[in-house]
Amino acid sequence: MQGGLDKLANVLGKFATKINSLRYIMVIKNAFAALIPVIITGAFGTLFSAMVFDSENGLAQIDALRFLENLKPISSAVSYVTLSFLTIYAVFLIGIELAKLNKISGVFPGIIAVMSYLSVNPMIYEFVHEDATVIAENVLAKQYTDTKGLFLGMFVAILSIELYAWLGRQKRLQIKMPDSVPGNVSASFSALFPTIFTVTIIATAGFAIKSLTGMYAYDIIYNVVQRPLEGVVQGLPGILLLMFIAQVFWVIGIHGNQMVKPIREPLLLAAIAVNTEAFEAGKEVPNIITMPFWDMYMSMGGSGVTIGLLVAILMVSKREDMRQITKLSLAPGIFNINEPVIFGMPIMLNPILAIPFILTPLVTGTIGYVATSLGFAAKAVVMVPWPMPPIVNAYLATAGDIGAVITQIICIVVAILIYLPFVMVSNRTVNEVA
């Protein structure tokens, strides 16, 4: 049994190392990690808008605090400048991160990426007003700046920076300035031709796509790539498969969340941004599965819902080593940090505890999905930081929905029940599995 696990760990470990070393995977992970404060800032703008400044459901409904309603434009502005421009920020950060791998420093490559992305999108917007078609020129429609443009933005950012870096290495395109010219001025002139050619080539490609297909690049990428992927992840089987892959990697000692991050982050962060905007606008919230859904129902206490394991050990474990590790792990576990449990218990390469570790988030995720789809629990509309303790994160993420809190409590109880028999089996082992 142990030999089989070691062999599996070796194979998957090599696969994980290869995947994580891919330059574009690294770039996307770093860019979206940097974007999380932006999303959380926008989400808390929405939270304050709903729970403080709203005159029907927030504190502003109290007569003495009615003046708070006048402050709602502040929170609305915070939500708008963060969530409605998420693609632009992502393109900028991806440009910088990829430039670093090409040994180009500074923030200018981020500007190159943004210019390139904007050049392939239309600057004309048609809409119907009072039965008449109105054409607005020199504007950028919202779908090109919010989360709907993410996949096209990532593609154009990568393509433009690789092209810019290659052009920058061509000596024939480099403008040599006298030594007396300041370094920053000389660098600007050296970037002149690569910049002109990069943006022109990308813009020409966008024009060619529109001329040949009758559709903008955005329409093709969104409908062919992004929307189908969103549909897969928004379904229960898709998110369970993603979680299963993450858990298997954790069991062999590889950070599972990091392995699925390049797929998970663009889709689930985009989903919560869409929910937040819809909630802020008073529209129907569309997405069940979001980044907070993952945290609320599939990762309480950390990956594997190990808060259930800690409670189960305190209830029935007779092994002093496991109880000591549990006592040390309780405090970080409350804030969803469970590496001490995974590597100290250990769960890694442990054929007994690995089973519930993989199974539990699949069960709790299913419970959360069913409860939300039935309307018992509200959909998440606020992106809360992942270290937020259970119960609190469910309450804040759903803007104060008690059904979501009850559902999360049920999930924690179910997690305890799943772990209990495996902890009892561990009581019978003489030696700790290493």
C-alpha positions as CSV (number, residue, x, y, z in Angstrom):
1,M,0.0,0.0,0.0
2,Q,2.7,2.4,1.1
3,G,4.8,1.6,-2.0
4,G,1.9,2.3,-4.3
5,L,1.4,5.7,-2.6
6,D,5.0,6.5,-3.0
7,K,5.0,5.7,-6.7
8,L,1.8,7.8,-7.2
9,A,3.4,10.7,-5.3
10,N,6.5,10.5,-7.4
11,V,4.6,10.5,-10.7
12,L,2.2,13.3,-9.7
13,G,5.0,15.2,-8.1
14,K,6.9,15.4,-11.4
15,F,3.7,16.4,-13.2
16,A,3.1,19.2,-10.6
17,T,6.6,20.5,-10.9
18,K,6.4,20.6,-14.7
19,I,3.0,22.4,-14.6
20,N,4.1,25.0,-12.0
21,S,7.3,25.7,-14.0
22,L,5.3,26.8,-17.0
23,R,6.0,30.5,-17.5
24,Y,2.4,31.5,-18.3
25,I,1.0,29.5,-15.3
26,M,3.4,31.4,-13.0
27,V,2.4,34.7,-14.5
28,I,-1.3,34.1,-14.2
29,K,-1.0,32.9,-10.6
30,N,1.1,35.9,-9.6
31,A,-1.2,38.4,-11.3
32,F,-4.4,37.1,-9.8
33,A,-2.8,36.9,-6.3
34,A,-2.0,40.6,-6.7
35,L,-5.6,41.2,-7.7
36,I,-7.3,39.8,-4.6
37,P,-7.0,43.1,-2.6
38,V,-8.8,44.9,-5.5
39,I,-11.6,42.4,-5.5
40,I,-12.0,42.4,-1.7
41,T,-12.0,46.2,-1.7
42,G,-14.8,46.3,-4.2
43,A,-16.7,43.6,-2.3
44,F,-16.5,45.5,0.9
45,G,-17.8,48.6,-0.9
46,T,-20.8,46.5,-1.8
47,L,-21.1,45.2,1.8
48,F,-21.2,48.7,3.2
49,S,-23.6,49.8,0.5
50,A,-26.1,47.0,1.5
51,M,-25.6,46.7,5.2
52,V,-24.8,50.3,6.2
53,F,-26.0,52.9,3.6
54,D,-29.1,51.1,2.3
55,S,-32.3,52.7,3.6
56,E,-34.4,49.5,3.3
57,N,-32.1,46.8,4.7
58,G,-29.1,48.6,6.1
59,L,-28.4,50.8,9.1
60,A,-29.8,53.7,7.2
61,Q,-33.3,52.4,7.8
62,I,-33.0,53.6,11.4
63,D,-34.4,57.2,11.6
64,A,-31.4,58.4,13.6
65,L,-29.0,57.1,11.0
66,R,-31.0,58.1,7.9
67,F,-28.2,60.5,6.9
68,L,-26.1,57.4,6.0
69,E,-28.2,57.0,2.8
70,N,-26.6,60.1,1.4
71,L,-23.1,58.4,1.6
72,K,-24.1,55.5,-0.6
73,P,-22.4,57.0,-3.7
74,I,-19.1,56.5,-1.9
75,S,-19.4,52.8,-1.6
76,S,-20.9,52.6,-5.1
77,A,-17.8,54.4,-6.5
78,V,-15.5,52.0,-4.7
79,S,-17.3,49.0,-6.2
80,Y,-17.3,50.5,-9.7
81,V,-13.6,51.4,-9.9
82,T,-12.6,48.0,-8.6
83,L,-14.9,45.4,-10.1
84,S,-15.8,47.1,-13.4
85,F,-12.2,47.4,-14.4
86,L,-10.9,44.0,-13.3
87,T,-9.8,43.0,-16.8
88,I,-7.7,46.1,-17.2
89,Y,-6.0,45.6,-13.9
90,A,-5.3,41.9,-14.7
91,V,-3.9,42.8,-18.2
92,F,-1.6,45.4,-16.6
93,L,-0.3,43.0,-13.9
94,I,0.2,40.1,-16.4
95,G,2.2,42.4,-18.6
96,I,4.5,43.3,-15.7
97,E,4.9,39.7,-14.5
98,L,5.7,38.3,-17.9
99,A,8.1,41.1,-18.6
100,K,10.0,40.1,-15.4
101,L,10.5,36.6,-16.8
102,N,11.8,38.2,-20.0
103,K,14.2,40.3,-17.8
104,I,12.4,43.5,-18.5
105,S,12.0,45.7,-15.4
106,G,9.6,48.5,-14.6
107,V,5.8,49.0,-15.2
108,F,6.0,50.1,-18.8
109,P,5.3,46.5,-20.1
110,G,2.0,46.7,-18.2
111,I,1.1,49.8,-20.2
112,I,2.1,48.0,-23.5
113,A,-0.3,45.1,-22.5
114,V,-3.2,47.4,-21.8
115,M,-2.7,49.4,-25.0
116,S,-2.6,46.2,-27.0
117,Y,-5.8,44.8,-25.3
118,L,-7.7,48.1,-25.9
119,S,-6.6,48.1,-29.5
120,V,-8.5,44.9,-30.4
121,N,-11.8,46.1,-28.8
122,P,-14.3,48.4,-30.5
123,M,-14.6,52.1,-29.4
124,I,-18.1,52.3,-30.7
125,Y,-21.2,51.2,-28.7
126,E,-24.7,50.9,-30.0
127,F,-27.7,50.9,-27.8
128,V,-31.5,51.4,-28.2
129,H,-33.0,54.5,-26.5
130,E,-36.7,55.2,-26.9
131,D,-37.0,52.9,-30.0
132,A,-34.1,54.7,-31.6
133,T,-30.6,53.2,-32.1
134,V,-28.0,55.5,-30.6
135,I,-24.3,55.1,-31.6
136,A,-21.8,56.3,-29.0
137,E,-18.3,56.8,-30.3
138,N,-14.9,56.9,-28.5
139,V,-16.3,54.9,-25.6
140,L,-15.4,51.5,-24.2
141,A,-18.3,49.2,-23.3
142,K,-18.3,47.7,-19.8
143,Q,-18.0,44.1,-21.0
144,Y,-14.5,44.8,-22.3
145,T,-13.3,46.0,-18.9
146,D,-15.1,43.8,-16.4
147,T,-14.7,40.1,-15.9
148,K,-16.2,39.1,-19.3
149,G,-13.0,40.2,-21.0
150,L,-10.6,38.3,-18.7
151,F,-9.6,35.5,-21.1
152,L,-9.1,37.7,-24.1
153,G,-7.2,40.1,-21.8
154,M,-4.9,37.3,-20.6
155,F,-4.2,36.1,-24.1
156,V,-3.5,39.5,-25.6
157,A,-1.3,40.5,-22.6
158,I,0.8,37.4,-23.0
159,L,1.1,37.7,-26.8
160,S,1.9,41.4,-26.7
161,I,4.6,41.2,-24.1
162,E,6.3,38.2,-25.7
163,L,6.3,40.2,-29.0
164,Y,7.5,43.3,-27.3
165,A,10.3,41.4,-25.6
166,W,11.4,39.7,-28.9
167,L,11.4,43.1,-30.7
168,G,13.4,44.6,-27.9
169,R,16.1,42.1,-28.5
170,Q,16.5,43.1,-32.1
171,K,19.5,45.3,-32.3
172,R,18.3,46.9,-35.5
173,L,15.4,48.4,-33.6
174,Q,17.4,49.8,-30.8
175,I,18.1,53.6,-30.8
176,K,21.5,54.3,-29.3
177,M,21.7,57.6,-27.5
178,P,24.9,59.4,-26.5
179,D,26.3,58.6,-23.0
180,S,25.4,62.1,-21.9
181,V,21.7,61.4,-22.2
182,P,20.1,60.3,-18.9
183,G,19.5,56.6,-18.5
184,N,15.7,56.9,-18.2
185,V,15.5,59.0,-21.4
186,S,17.7,56.5,-23.3
187,A,15.6,53.6,-22.1
188,S,12.5,55.3,-23.4
189,F,13.9,55.8,-26.9
190,S,15.1,52.1,-26.9
191,A,11.5,51.1,-26.2
192,L,10.1,53.3,-29.0
193,F,10.2,51.0,-32.0
194,P,9.2,47.8,-30.1
195,T,6.3,49.7,-28.7
196,I,5.1,51.0,-32.0
197,F,5.4,47.7,-33.7
198,T,3.8,45.7,-30.9
199,V,0.7,47.8,-30.6
200,T,0.4,48.1,-34.4
201,I,0.7,44.4,-35.0
202,I,-1.8,43.5,-32.3
203,A,-4.3,46.2,-33.5
204,T,-3.9,44.9,-37.1
205,A,-4.6,41.4,-35.9
206,G,-7.7,42.6,-34.2
207,F,-8.8,44.4,-37.4
208,A,-8.1,41.3,-39.5
209,I,-10.2,39.1,-37.2
210,K,-13.2,41.5,-37.4
211,S,-12.8,41.8,-41.2
212,L,-12.6,38.0,-41.8
213,T,-15.2,36.8,-39.3
214,G,-17.5,39.7,-38.8
215,M,-16.9,39.3,-35.0
216,Y,-14.5,41.0,-32.6
217,A,-11.8,38.9,-30.9
218,Y,-13.8,39.4,-27.7
219,D,-16.9,37.7,-29.1
220,I,-14.9,34.7,-30.3
221,I,-12.9,34.2,-27.1
222,Y,-15.8,34.8,-24.7
223,N,-18.2,32.5,-26.6
224,V,-15.8,29.8,-27.5
225,V,-13.5,29.6,-24.5
226,Q,-14.6,31.6,-21.4
227,R,-18.3,31.0,-21.4
228,P,-18.0,27.2,-21.8
229,L,-15.4,27.1,-19.0
230,E,-17.6,29.2,-16.8
231,G,-20.5,26.8,-17.5
232,V,-18.4,23.8,-16.5
233,V,-17.2,25.3,-13.2
234,Q,-20.7,26.7,-12.4
235,G,-22.0,23.1,-12.5
236,L,-21.6,20.9,-9.4
237,P,-19.6,18.2,-11.2
238,G,-17.0,20.7,-12.5
239,I,-16.3,22.3,-9.1
240,L,-16.2,18.9,-7.4
241,L,-13.6,17.7,-10.0
242,L,-11.5,20.7,-9.4
243,M,-11.6,20.2,-5.7
244,F,-10.8,16.4,-6.1
245,I,-7.7,17.3,-8.1
246,A,-6.6,19.8,-5.5
247,Q,-7.1,17.2,-2.6
248,V,-5.2,14.5,-4.4
249,F,-2.2,16.8,-4.8
250,W,-2.4,17.8,-1.1
251,V,-2.3,14.1,-0.1
252,I,1.0,13.6,-2.0
253,G,2.5,16.6,-0.3
254,I,2.0,19.2,-3.0
255,H,0.0,22.4,-2.4
256,G,-3.2,21.5,-4.1
257,N,-4.7,25.0,-4.2
258,Q,-1.6,26.2,-6.1
259,M,-2.1,23.5,-8.7
260,V,-5.7,24.4,-9.5
261,K,-5.2,28.2,-9.0
262,P,-4.6,29.1,-12.7
263,I,-8.1,27.6,-13.5
264,R,-9.9,28.4,-10.3
265,E,-8.9,32.0,-9.8
266,P,-9.9,33.6,-13.2
267,L,-13.3,31.8,-13.1
268,L,-14.3,32.0,-9.5
269,L,-13.0,35.5,-8.9
270,A,-14.8,36.6,-12.0
271,A,-18.0,34.9,-10.7
272,I,-18.0,36.7,-7.4
273,A,-17.2,40.0,-9.1
274,V,-20.3,39.5,-11.3
275,N,-22.4,38.7,-8.3
276,T,-21.2,41.7,-6.4
277,E,-22.0,44.0,-9.3
278,A,-25.5,42.5,-9.7
279,F,-26.2,42.8,-6.0
280,E,-25.0,46.4,-6.0
281,A,-27.3,47.2,-8.9
282,G,-30.3,45.5,-7.3
283,K,-30.4,42.8,-10.0
284,E,-30.7,39.0,-9.6
285,V,-27.5,37.4,-8.4
286,P,-26.5,34.8,-11.0
287,N,-23.7,32.6,-9.8
288,I,-23.9,29.9,-7.1
289,I,-20.2,28.8,-7.3
290,T,-17.8,31.6,-6.6
291,M,-14.5,32.0,-4.7
292,P,-16.4,32.6,-1.4
293,F,-18.5,29.4,-2.1
294,W,-15.2,27.5,-2.2
295,D,-14.1,29.0,1.1
296,M,-17.5,28.8,2.9
297,Y,-18.5,25.2,2.1
298,M,-15.4,23.4,0.8
299,S,-12.5,24.8,2.8
300,M,-13.6,25.5,6.4
301,G,-10.6,25.3,8.6
302,G,-8.5,24.9,5.5
303,S,-8.3,22.4,2.7
304,G,-10.2,19.1,3.4
305,V,-12.5,20.9,5.9
306,T,-10.0,19.8,8.6
307,I,-11.9,21.7,11.2
308,G,-14.0,18.6,11.3
309,L,-10.9,16.4,11.8
310,L,-9.7,18.6,14.7
311,V,-13.1,18.4,16.5
312,A,-13.3,14.6,15.8
313,I,-9.8,14.1,17.3
314,L,-10.8,16.0,20.5
315,M,-13.9,13.9,20.7
316,V,-12.7,10.3,20.3
317,S,-8.9,10.2,19.7
318,K,-6.9,8.2,22.2
319,R,-3.6,8.9,20.5
320,E,-1.6,11.5,22.4
321,D,0.4,12.5,19.4
322,M,-2.7,13.4,17.4
323,R,-4.2,15.3,20.3
324,Q,-1.1,17.4,20.8
325,I,-0.9,18.3,17.1
326,T,-4.6,19.2,17.3
327,K,-4.1,21.5,20.2
328,L,-1.3,23.3,18.3
329,S,-3.4,23.4,15.1
330,L,-6.7,24.8,16.6
331,A,-5.7,28.5,16.6
332,P,-4.5,28.6,12.9
333,G,-7.3,26.3,11.9
334,I,-9.9,28.8,13.0
335,F,-8.4,31.1,10.4
336,N,-8.3,28.4,7.7
337,I,-4.6,27.7,8.0
338,N,-4.1,23.9,8.2
339,E,-0.6,23.1,7.0
340,P,0.3,22.0,10.6
341,V,-2.5,19.4,10.3
342,I,-1.7,18.2,6.8
343,F,2.0,17.8,7.4
344,G,2.1,17.3,11.1
345,M,-0.7,14.7,11.7
346,P,0.2,13.8,8.9
347,I,-2.6,13.6,6.3
348,M,0.0,13.6,3.5
349,L,0.6,9.9,2.4
350,N,-1.6,8.7,5.2
351,P,-3.9,6.0,3.7
352,I,-6.3,6.3,6.6
353,L,-6.8,10.1,6.9
354,A,-6.4,10.7,3.2
355,I,-9.8,9.2,2.4
356,P,-11.9,11.6,4.5
357,F,-9.6,14.5,3.5
358,I,-10.5,14.0,-0.1
359,L,-14.1,13.0,0.5
360,T,-15.2,15.6,3.0
361,P,-15.1,18.8,0.8
362,L,-16.9,17.0,-2.0
363,V,-19.8,16.2,0.4
364,T,-19.9,19.6,2.0
365,G,-19.6,21.3,-1.4
366,T,-22.6,19.3,-2.6
367,I,-24.6,20.3,0.5
368,G,-23.7,24.0,0.0
369,Y,-24.7,23.8,-3.6
370,V,-28.0,22.1,-3.0
371,A,-28.9,24.5,-0.2
372,T,-28.0,27.5,-2.4
373,S,-29.8,26.2,-5.5
374,L,-33.0,25.6,-3.4
375,G,-32.8,29.1,-2.0
376,F,-32.3,28.1,1.6
377,A,-28.8,29.8,1.5
378,A,-28.2,33.0,-0.3
379,K,-25.6,33.3,-3.1
380,A,-22.3,34.9,-2.1
381,V,-22.1,38.6,-3.1
382,V,-19.0,39.7,-1.1
383,M,-15.4,38.5,-1.6
384,V,-14.2,38.1,2.0
385,P,-10.5,37.3,2.8
386,W,-9.9,33.6,3.0
387,P,-8.5,33.6,6.6
388,M,-11.9,34.9,7.8
389,P,-13.2,32.3,10.4
390,P,-16.1,30.0,9.5
391,I,-19.6,31.3,10.4
392,V,-18.3,34.9,10.1
393,N,-17.2,34.4,6.5
394,A,-20.6,32.9,5.6
395,Y,-22.5,35.8,7.2
396,L,-20.3,38.5,5.5
397,A,-20.0,36.8,2.1
398,T,-23.8,36.6,1.7
399,A,-24.4,40.1,3.2
400,G,-26.0,38.8,6.4
401,D,-27.9,35.7,5.2
402,I,-28.7,33.3,8.2
403,G,-29.5,30.4,5.8
404,A,-25.9,30.4,4.6
405,V,-24.7,30.4,8.2
406,I,-26.9,27.5,9.1
407,T,-25.8,25.6,6.0
408,Q,-22.2,26.1,6.9
409,I,-22.8,24.8,10.4
410,I,-24.5,21.7,8.9
411,C,-21.4,21.2,6.7
412,I,-19.1,21.4,9.7
413,V,-21.2,18.8,11.6
414,V,-21.2,16.5,8.5
415,A,-17.4,17.0,8.3
416,I,-17.0,15.9,11.9
417,L,-19.2,12.8,11.3
418,I,-17.2,11.8,8.2
419,Y,-13.8,12.1,10.1
420,L,-15.0,10.3,13.2
421,P,-14.7,6.7,12.1
422,F,-11.3,7.3,10.5
423,V,-10.0,8.8,13.7
424,M,-11.3,5.7,15.5
425,V,-9.4,3.5,13.1
426,S,-6.3,5.6,13.8
427,N,-6.7,4.8,17.5
428,R,-5.9,1.2,16.6
429,T,-2.6,1.9,14.8
430,V,0.5,1.4,17.0
431,N,2.9,3.5,14.9
432,E,2.1,6.9,13.4
433,V,2.0,6.7,9.6
434,A,4.9,8.7,8.2
